[in-house]
Amino acid sequence: MSKHRWNAESVFADRQAWQIELKAVAGLLPSLTARAGTLGTSPQSLAEFLDSALQLGNRTATLYFYARMSQAVDNGDAEAQSMLGQAGSFYSQFQAAVSFIDPELLTLGQPLLQTWTEEVPELAVYRHYLNNLFRKQQHVRSAEVEQLLGLTSEVFQSVQTVHDLLVDADLKFADAAGGRAVAQATVEKLAGDANREVRRTAWENYCDSHLAMKNTLAASLTTQVKVDVFQARARKFESSVDAALFESNLPRAVYDQTLETFRTHLPVWHRYWKVRRKALGVERLHHYDIWAPLTKKPPVISFSQAVDWIGEAMAPLGKPYVETLRRGCLEEGWIDLLPTPGKGSGAFSYGAQGTHPFIMMSWADDLSSLSTLTHELGHSMHSWHTWNRQPLVYGDYSIFIAEVASNFHQALTRAHLFQTQSDPQFQIALIEEAMENLHRYFFIMPTLARFELEHHRRVEQGLGVTADDLNSLMADLFSEGYGGALEVDREREGSTWAQFSHLYMNYYVFQYATGISAAHALADPILKGDGEAARRYVQFLSAGSSDYPVNVLRQAGVDMTTPAAMEKGFEVVSGLVDRLETLIR
């Protein structure tokens, strides 16, 4: 295992072992389908079957993860692409093979299954799963329809696969000023370059390459929206947003108040743009100035220093938490760290129960890298606690709470660095890091959420949607968000929708805003020394999907059915703007 590559050998010894496992798991599918019609034989038999189906599902998820991670770290790896195709195809077969389970359980009826879970210890663990199944009963179709929907998953997954290959492997970008190479793995760093001409040309060339493929990218994204609409209608939901929220039992009010609270607090962002313009000393602020460095001495941070600081920041969560985190970073090979040819853009945490919670990112010895590492380790520690505390049936967690742990990590690390690093230049750089993160999750993502809602609405109404329509909608939303404080390049600004694969995940992006606001609401009492709040937070990480996400967050100490957390988030933004304004004077 290379020191800075993900520990693939801890999952499979080699790719031949992966192929052997794929064949073995495929050979077990008939044993699942053979049980159709027998689930009501006895409660003990049902418990045994559910256990075995979940174990097989986890093996399937591990196969898919390994192939996806292998492809993500090198999009030019033809073998990994082939493996991903095989894994996607098999995942579809698995979905079809287990599609009879929910309809058959529903036919057994809630009274009988309730009795069984109370009388038979082996079934007691499935109580919440079964209650949730009956909550969803009106949207579960017949076994035949469920099987057909399961078979469509491979086809539907291919939409994002095509998009990812287009933008990560095939899309080419003209160099920025000075011959600086623009690529998915470098564009964020170039956007923060001190040279304004480098920033301008990097951003413009990045947008222009997407605009050159705007019709293809628009057709791809609209196809994904049509998939969302089809699946919602197939399951008898009134709209795709209702379908997306229903899965996690989220009230529609949570979604609506998130977008409304964001819109009403846009003046906070307008003030930030004005402070940033003054700090840079430019007459007009442009998009490519959003990440321009305000400090003349950006800190250089090694990976080992970053791990030390993050560990120190997480001390309120207890020694076992910190030791697990450090072991993952330094000994167990959780992280594929370095930028390499063909590596995908961005960063993510991913794995399956029984593997490490791996991270893909590109380290650059700067504060942004520390921020990314902190964020992804939040996800990984969330997964680690869930996988080590919950049975397979609850071994995942809702997208709605997925971004809480990551942003909580950043809130604690940022507070620790504000307290321990007194150099004003470091403090300015830290504010820049914070605002870059908040800009992405508390400005870009809710703006994309407003875009996403309108895009789905137009498709649901049968309206034609062109690339120019999407560009115009996006540009209008950003113009409102900038409030006249930025010079808007409508065509390039309008292409932002084409630059975010997050839009291929049905109504995912609004949950960045809820996640970051909940994170700061949970961090606040812990930073004030509340040990009970820290204990509740670790319990939150360990809950998995054993309860509905709104309930899990409420038990941790934040109620997302009110706008209070979003208001707290904007207090944080406003406070950072105040601090920046003071420092730059």
URWOLIN-V451493 format. One line per field, one symbol per residue. burial: b if it has 16 or more other ideal C-beta (glycine too) atoms within 10 Angstrom, else e. Layout:
BEGIN
burial->???
END
This chain:
BEGIN
burial->eeeeebbbeebbeeeeebeebbeebbeebeebeebbeebbeebeebbebbbebbebbbbbbbbbbbbbbbbbbbbeeeebbebbebbbebbbbbbbbbbbbbbbbbeeeeeebeebbeeeebbebbeebbeebeeeeeebbebeebbebbebbbebbebbbebbebbbbebebeebbeebebbbbbbbbbbbbeeeebbbbbbbbbbebbbebbeebbebbbbbbbbbbebbebbebebbbebbbbbbbbeeebbebbbebbeebbebbbbbbbbbbebeeeeebbbbbbbbbbbeebbebebeebbebbbebbebbeeebbebbbebbeeebbbbbbeeebbbbbbebbbbbebbbbbbbbbbebbbbbbbbbbbbbbbbbbbbbbebbebbbbbbbbbbbbbbbbbbbbbbbebbeeeeeeeebbbbbbbbbbbbbbebbbbbbbbbbbbbbbbebbbeeeebebebbbebbbbbbeebbeebbebbeebbbbbbbbbbbbbebbbbbbbbbbbbbbbbbbbbbbeeeeebbebbbebbbbbbbbbbbebbeebbbebeebebbebbbbbbbebbebbbeebe
END
